[in-house]
Amino acid sequence: MYQTIKGVPYFTWRLEMESHVHCIREEGVLQGLAKTIRRQHCALLIGLGLAFPENIDEKLPQRHLKELLTRMVQWCEDEKLIAQEDIKKDFKKMLADGELEKAERKIQEYLIDADKRRQCMSTVLLQSQAEVRYIYRLLSQMSFNAYLSTGYDEFLETAYKDIEKFPPLSKYYKDSIDDALGAYQTEEPFILKLHGDVTEDYREPITLSNRFAKSNLLEAIVYPKQLRDLLADVHTLFVGFEKVDPDLEGLKSIVNKKDELNRWLLIPEDHLTEHEAEMLWKDDKITTLYYTDRPELIQFLTRSMYRMPLKITRYKTCCRNISMS
């Protein structure tokens, strides 16, 4: 008698996922992941990068944080909070040199007011393309039993409301993680915002200070111990993370590494070297799933929901056919 995970034969998983690196076009990858999600036995862990377009032309390891800071500086300039030319040049140099932590400390001087800081971050996050919002719309329609986000946006919550999904999505923060655990135990849909967000629901000051890699040896972000209980018995899918990411380090140490549970990292092609992907498997038991570009990712998510045929029809990036109602 073989073991099953929510009705999915364990030996099937081993046959389909015996390698530690897979292209999302592989049929076994699609079938295995889709079955797990549909059976509501998979938690989605969302990184900061999912809220940004993927065509950011940067080689900097923490390019998503750089993009966020660049937009914040530009907003301050547009709002005349930063007006002096020498200060503008200082920020430009800090960002070009990758001195992100220094730039974040400096910009706090111009965004001391918490509401002004929230307004800034809310505005710059909304600059994301329609393609980004469509990805969140797809994710909101999938049957994950928990959403955990390290970003500050509310794209998922907005998408959930737009499709009028029932029951509605509850939202929790680190200080209400016990309530999130209760929602998980009663199978109620929820999102846990691990760093807060830009809405008025979150009244604590938003800071980026703990998100910077301090050295070549990453320091993992420490999360509440209840998070380990929440992720104790579910498969996990990571999306929107960079390889130099303290959030990824922290979450990797928390997810359960039991053999009968699967852990996937969904990333762009060439994001990791073959050796890095191998070490990710050896050290953390995380399988790497890669996609060529965002259009292919959208096709994969769509097929995961609707069991579409294996042949891929390329998604039109202009988003003309996307309804954002």
N, C-alpha and C positions, 0 to 999 in steps of 0.2 A: 504494500500500500504506500503510494508516494505522498509526500507532504504537499499541501497547497497553501497559498497565501491569498486569502479572500477569494478562493475559487480558482486561482491561477496555478496550475501545476508547477511545483518548485523545479522539477527536472527540465521543464520547458524553458524557464528562465536561464538555467545553466547552459542549455544548448544555444539559446539565442544570444546570450551575453557572455560567452566564454572568453572573449577578448576584452581588453580594457579600453579600446578606442573604436568608435563606430561613426560612420556617416549616417545622418538621419534619413537618407534615402533607402537604407537597408530595411527590408520588409519586417524582419524580426524585431528591429528596434521600435518601429511604429506600432506593431501589434502588441508587444509586451508593455510598452509605456501606456498606450491607450487603454488597455484592459485594466491596468492598475488605477489609472485616474478615474475611469468610469465606475470602478468599484469603491470609489471614495476612500482609498487607502494610500493617498499620496499627498504630502505637504509640498507646497510651492514656496521656495525661498527666493525672494526677488532682490537683486542687487541694485545699487544706485544707477548703474549703466543702462538699465532697460529703459529709463526715461529719456535717454538721449539718442539722437540719430547715430547710426553705426559708422557713418562716413566721416567721423572726426579724424582728420589727418594728423595724427599725433603718434609718436613713438614713445612718449613718456609713459612709464609704467602705470601711473595713476591718472590716466588721461581724462577719465570722467570727472574726477575732482577738479582737474585743471579747467575743463569746459565749464563746470558750474561756477568756479571762481572768476573766470574770464567774463562770463555773462553778468555776474554780480558787479564786477568793476565797471562794465559798460553801462549797467543800469544806474549806478551811482554817478557816472559822468553825465548821462542823459538827464538825470534829475538835478544836476548841478551841485550834488553833494561833494563831488571831486571836481574841482575847477582848475586848480593850478597845474600848469603844464609840466612842471618838474615832478609833481606827484604822479601824474599820469605816466610819465616816463619810468618812474620807479616801479610802478605796478607792472608795466609792460616788460621790464627787465626781469623782475622776480618771476613772472609767469613763464617767460622764455627760458629762464635758467632752471625751471623746475623747483623753485623755492616756494612750494605751495603753502607750507605751514607758515612761513614768514608772511606771505601775501594774505593768508586768512587772518592772522593776528592784526595786520595793518588795516584791513578793511573793517574790522570790528570798530575801529575808531570813528568810522563814518556811519556805522549802523548801530550805535549804542542803544537807541530806542528799539525795544523788542518788536513793536508793531511795524516799525519801518523795516526792520530786518525781515520780518515775515512777509511784508508786502514785496520786498525785493526778491526773495526766493520764490514766492508764488508766481510773480510775473515772469521770471527767467525760466522757470520750469514749464510754463505754458507756451513757451516758444518752440516746443518740440513739434515735430512734423506729424501730420495726420497718420502716417504709417505707424508711429509709436503708439498713438491712441488706439489704432485698430488692433494692434497686438494685445493691448490690455483688454479690449472688448472681447477678443477671442478667449483670453484667459479667464475672464469673468463668466463665460458660458461653460467652462469646463468644471468637472466635479471634484475639485481638490477639497480635501477635508480640512485644510488650514492654509491660510496665506500669511506668510511672514515677510515683511518688507524692511529693508535697511535704507530706503529712499525717503524723500520728504514730500513727494507728490501725492495726489489723491486720484490718479488716473483710474485705478482699479475700482475704488468706491464709486466714482462717477459712472463708469461703465456698468457697474452692477445695478445702479439706479436706473440708467437709461434703458436697460433691457427688462426692467421691472421683474427681476428674478425674485422668487419667493422660496423660503423665507428670506427677509432682507439680511444684508451683511452687517454684522456688528463690528465695531472698531475698538481696539484696546491698545494701550501703551504699556511700557515696562512697569509702571506703577500700578497697573490693573491686570497684570499677567495672571493672577489667580482667577480672575473672571474669565480670561481667555481659556485657561485650563478647564474651567467649568463648562464653557461653551463647547470645547473639544469633546469632553466626556459625554455631553448630551447631543453631540452631532449637529450642533448649530453652526452655520457658516460664519466665519469671522476673519478679520485681518488684524495682525499684531504688528504695530509700527514700532520697531525697535529703537529708532532714533527720533521719534516724534514726527510731526509734519507741519505744513504751512497753514493749516486751518486754525480757526479760533478755538477749536476743541482742545488744542494743545497749548497750554499757557506757559510752559517752561521755555527759557531762552534756547533757541536752536544754535548748536555749535558744531563745527566740523573738526574740532581740535583732536578728538580721539581717533580720527579716521586716516591719519597720515602714517605711512610706513616710516618708522624711526631710523631704520638701518636696513642693511641687506637681510638681516634676520628679522622677519616680521614679528611684531607683537600682536597677539590676538586680542580682540576686544572681548572683555568679560561680560557675559550675559547672566541674568538671574538664573538661579539653579532650577526654577520651575520649567525653564525652557527645555531642559533635558527630559523632564517627565512628559512634556508635550510631544516631543519627538521620539519617544522611547519605542514606539511600536508602529511606525509608519515608514513607507518608502519616501525618499526626498528627491526633489528636482531643484537644482540650483540654476538660475538664469539671471543674466545681467551683472555678473561678477567679473572682476579682473584678477589676473593671477597674483598681482601685488595688491592685496586687499585685506586689511586687518579684519574686516567683517567676515570674509571667507574663511580666514584662519580660525576665528572664534567659532563660527558655525560648524566647521569641519570637526572641531573637537567635541561638539555637543551631540551631533546626530549619532544614532545607534549604528554600530558596525556589525550587528548580527548577520550571519551568513544568509538568513532567509529574507533579509531586507535589502533593497537595492538603493543605491545613491547615484544620481546622474548629475553631471555638470554639462549644461548646454551652452556651447560657446561658438564663436566664429571660427572658421577654418584658419589654421596657422596661429591661433591664439596661444597654444602651448606647443612646445617641441615634443617630439616622440618620447624623449627621456623624461620630460616633465609630466607627461600624461602617464607614463609607466610608474613614476614615483607617486603620483596621486593615487594610483590604484594600490600600490604596495603599502603606502603609509596610511591611507584613509579609506581604502576600499570604495573609491569613487570612480565610476565609469565615465569616460569623456565621450560626449556626443557632439559632433561638430556639423555646422551648416556653412554653405558658401556665402550667403548674404541674407539680408532680412526678408526679401521676397521668398526665398526657400524656407526660411523659418516660418513664415506665415502659412505657406502651403502645408508644412508639417503639422502645425497646430490645428489647421482646418481639417486635415485628414484624420488627425487623432480624434477629433470630435465626431466626425461623420463617417468614419471608416471608408474614406474615398479610395478609389483604385490606386494602384501603385504608381501609375504613370503621372508625372508631375507636369502641370500646366503652369507656366511661369506667371507669377503675380505681376500686375502692372503697378510699378512704383509710383506712378503719378497720382494714384489714389482717387482717380476720377470716379471709380465705381464704388467707393466706400461711403456709406451713409453714416454720418456722425451725429445723428439725431439722438 
